[in-house]
Amino acid sequence: MSDISFEQLYGDDKNHALSLVLFWANDFLYGFGIPENAGVDVLKAQQMIEDLPLKAKFPAYGGFEQASPFKKAAYFYVLLHTTNPFVTSLSKEHVGDEIGKFKHNVASLVGFSIVKNCLHRATLKKKGGDGKASALVNPIAVSKHFMIDLIEASDGIRPETNFRSFALLFEALAYEANPGVCYAKKF
Protein backbone atom coordinates (compact mmCIF):
# COMPACT_ATOMS: atom_id res chain seq x y z
CA MET A 1 0.00 0.00 0.00
CA SER A 2 1.15 3.51 -0.69
CA ASP A 3 1.55 6.21 1.92
CA ILE A 4 -1.41 8.33 2.93
CA SER A 5 -1.58 11.46 5.11
CA PHE A 6 -4.08 13.78 6.72
CA GLU A 7 -2.94 16.62 4.49
CA GLN A 8 -3.87 14.54 1.43
CA LEU A 9 -7.20 13.37 2.85
CA TYR A 10 -8.31 16.83 3.98
CA GLY A 11 -6.65 18.72 1.13
CA ASP A 12 -8.25 20.87 -1.52
CA ASP A 13 -7.77 18.19 -4.20
CA LYS A 14 -10.77 15.99 -3.43
CA ASN A 15 -10.11 13.78 -6.48
CA HIS A 16 -6.65 12.96 -5.18
CA ALA A 17 -8.05 12.17 -1.74
CA LEU A 18 -10.71 9.93 -3.27
CA SER A 19 -8.16 8.07 -5.39
CA LEU A 20 -5.97 7.48 -2.32
CA VAL A 21 -8.86 6.05 -0.31
CA LEU A 22 -10.02 3.89 -3.23
CA PHE A 23 -6.52 2.54 -3.88
CA TRP A 24 -6.04 1.88 -0.17
CA ALA A 25 -9.38 0.10 0.17
CA ASN A 26 -8.87 -1.92 -3.02
CA ASP A 27 -5.41 -3.05 -1.89
CA PHE A 28 -6.76 -3.93 1.53
CA LEU A 29 -9.72 -5.90 0.16
CA TYR A 30 -7.58 -7.56 -2.52
CA GLY A 31 -5.52 -9.04 0.32
CA PHE A 32 -8.66 -10.91 1.38
CA GLY A 33 -9.47 -12.09 -2.14
CA ILE A 34 -12.05 -9.42 -3.00
CA PRO A 35 -11.64 -8.50 -6.70
CA GLU A 36 -10.60 -4.94 -7.53
CA ASN A 37 -13.48 -2.43 -7.39
CA ALA A 38 -15.91 -5.13 -6.22
CA GLY A 39 -16.10 -4.01 -2.62
CA VAL A 40 -16.45 -0.23 -2.82
CA ASP A 41 -19.34 1.99 -3.87
CA VAL A 42 -17.37 4.77 -5.55
CA LEU A 43 -20.22 7.30 -5.32
CA LYS A 44 -20.51 6.79 -1.55
CA ALA A 45 -16.73 7.06 -1.20
CA GLN A 46 -16.82 10.29 -3.20
CA GLN A 47 -19.59 11.63 -0.93
CA MET A 48 -17.50 10.78 2.14
CA ILE A 49 -14.52 12.69 0.74
CA GLU A 50 -16.79 15.64 -0.11
CA ASP A 51 -18.12 15.56 3.47
CA LEU A 52 -14.64 15.82 4.97
CA PRO A 53 -14.49 19.39 6.24
CA LEU A 54 -12.18 21.74 4.42
CA LYS A 55 -9.24 22.86 6.47
CA ALA A 56 -10.86 26.16 7.54
CA LYS A 57 -14.04 24.41 8.69
CA PHE A 58 -12.50 21.51 10.59
CA PRO A 59 -14.52 21.04 13.83
CA ALA A 60 -11.75 21.76 16.32
CA TYR A 61 -10.51 24.92 17.96
CA GLY A 62 -8.24 26.64 15.45
CA GLY A 63 -9.47 24.53 12.53
CA PHE A 64 -7.42 21.91 10.74
CA GLU A 65 -4.07 23.63 11.28
CA GLN A 66 -4.45 23.59 15.08
CA ALA A 67 -6.22 20.24 15.36
CA SER A 68 -4.27 17.33 16.75
CA PRO A 69 -3.57 14.39 14.46
CA PHE A 70 -5.89 12.40 16.75
CA LYS A 71 -8.85 14.63 15.90
CA LYS A 72 -8.04 14.38 12.21
CA ALA A 73 -7.84 10.59 12.51
CA ALA A 74 -11.06 10.34 14.47
CA TYR A 75 -13.10 12.54 12.16
CA PHE A 76 -12.02 10.52 9.14
CA TYR A 77 -12.63 7.19 10.91
CA VAL A 78 -16.08 8.14 12.15
CA LEU A 79 -17.15 9.69 8.83
CA LEU A 80 -16.01 6.55 7.02
CA HIS A 81 -18.42 4.56 9.20
CA THR A 82 -21.23 7.07 8.72
CA THR A 83 -20.94 6.86 4.94
CA ASN A 84 -19.70 3.25 4.79
CA PRO A 85 -18.89 3.00 1.09
CA PHE A 86 -18.17 -0.71 1.38
CA VAL A 87 -20.70 -2.96 -0.33
CA THR A 88 -19.28 -6.11 1.13
CA SER A 89 -18.17 -7.32 4.50
CA LEU A 90 -15.44 -9.81 5.15
CA SER A 91 -16.85 -13.23 5.92
CA LYS A 92 -16.02 -15.44 8.86
CA GLU A 93 -13.86 -17.48 6.48
CA HIS A 94 -11.76 -14.35 5.83
CA VAL A 95 -11.42 -12.92 9.34
CA GLY A 96 -12.79 -15.47 11.82
CA ASP A 97 -16.08 -15.74 13.67
CA GLU A 98 -15.68 -12.73 15.97
CA ILE A 99 -14.88 -10.13 13.29
CA GLY A 100 -16.89 -11.81 10.53
CA LYS A 101 -20.19 -11.31 12.35
CA PHE A 102 -20.07 -7.50 11.94
CA LYS A 103 -21.56 -6.13 8.71
CA HIS A 104 -19.41 -2.97 8.99
CA ASN A 105 -16.12 -4.82 9.55
CA VAL A 106 -14.54 -3.48 6.35
CA ALA A 107 -15.15 0.14 7.37
CA SER A 108 -13.52 -0.56 10.74
CA LEU A 109 -10.56 -2.49 9.37
CA VAL A 110 -9.86 -0.18 6.43
CA GLY A 111 -10.48 2.89 8.60
CA PHE A 112 -8.12 1.68 11.30
CA SER A 113 -5.42 0.85 8.75
CA ILE A 114 -5.66 4.36 7.28
CA VAL A 115 -5.64 5.94 10.76
CA LYS A 116 -2.62 3.83 11.73
CA ASN A 117 -0.72 4.90 8.63
CA CYS A 118 -1.63 8.58 8.96
CA LEU A 119 -0.69 8.70 12.64
CA HIS A 120 2.65 6.98 12.09
CA ARG A 121 5.18 9.81 11.77
CA ALA A 122 2.50 12.49 12.25
CA THR A 123 3.73 15.46 14.23
CA LEU A 124 2.12 17.27 17.10
CA LYS A 125 2.90 20.40 19.00
CA LYS A 126 1.97 20.31 22.66
CA LYS A 127 0.23 23.37 23.99
CA GLY A 128 2.33 25.15 26.59
CA GLY A 129 5.42 23.28 25.44
CA ASP A 130 8.67 24.50 24.00
CA GLY A 131 7.13 24.98 20.56
CA LYS A 132 8.93 22.01 19.06
CA ALA A 133 6.96 19.42 17.18
CA SER A 134 7.18 15.79 18.26
CA ALA A 135 6.81 12.95 15.79
CA LEU A 136 4.88 9.79 16.48
CA VAL A 137 7.72 7.50 15.42
CA ASN A 138 6.11 4.25 16.52
CA PRO A 139 2.91 3.04 14.85
CA ILE A 140 -0.14 2.25 16.94
CA ALA A 141 -1.04 -1.40 17.31
CA VAL A 142 -3.87 -3.28 18.96
CA SER A 143 -4.61 -6.86 19.87
CA LYS A 144 -7.23 -8.93 18.07
CA HIS A 145 -9.42 -8.66 21.18
CA PHE A 146 -9.13 -4.85 21.08
CA MET A 147 -9.93 -4.82 17.35
CA ILE A 148 -13.07 -6.86 17.92
CA ASP A 149 -14.16 -4.40 20.61
CA LEU A 150 -13.29 -1.45 18.35
CA ILE A 151 -15.38 -2.87 15.52
CA GLU A 152 -18.31 -3.44 17.89
CA ALA A 153 -17.98 0.10 19.30
CA SER A 154 -17.86 1.53 15.77
CA ASP A 155 -21.32 0.33 14.79
CA GLY A 156 -23.58 3.31 14.08
CA ILE A 157 -21.08 6.03 15.02
CA ARG A 158 -21.60 9.62 13.82
CA PRO A 159 -19.22 12.60 13.75
CA GLU A 160 -21.50 14.88 15.74
CA THR A 161 -21.68 12.45 18.68
CA ASN A 162 -18.61 10.22 18.48
CA PHE A 163 -15.75 12.10 16.86
CA ARG A 164 -14.22 13.45 20.10
CA SER A 165 -14.44 10.10 21.90
CA PHE A 166 -12.59 8.37 19.09
CA ALA A 167 -10.01 11.19 19.10
CA LEU A 168 -9.29 10.35 22.75
CA LEU A 169 -9.02 6.67 21.88
CA PHE A 170 -6.52 7.29 19.07
CA GLU A 171 -4.57 9.70 21.29
CA ALA A 172 -4.28 7.06 24.02
CA LEU A 173 -3.10 4.45 21.53
CA ALA A 174 -0.53 6.83 20.03
CA TYR A 175 0.81 7.84 23.44
CA GLU A 176 1.02 4.20 24.48
CA ALA A 177 3.19 3.52 21.42
CA ASN A 178 5.12 6.81 21.82
CA PRO A 179 5.37 7.52 25.57
CA GLY A 180 8.02 10.21 25.15
CA VAL A 181 5.65 12.63 23.41
CA CYS A 182 2.64 12.51 25.74
CA TYR A 183 1.65 15.18 28.22
CA ALA A 184 2.67 14.70 31.85
CA LYS A 185 -0.04 12.91 33.81
CA LYS A 186 -1.52 15.19 36.45
CA PHE A 187 -4.84 13.63 37.35
Secondary structure, 3 states (H helix, E strand, C coil): CCCCCHHHHCCCCHHHHHHHHHHHHHHHHHCCCCCCCCCECHHHHHHHHHHCCCHHHCCCCCHHHHCCHHHHHHHHHHHHHHHCCECCCCCHHHHCHHHHCCCCHHHHHHHHHHHHHHHCCCEEECCCCCCCEEECCCCCCCCHHHHHHHHHHCCCCCHHHHHHHHHHHHHHHHHHHCHHHCCCCCC
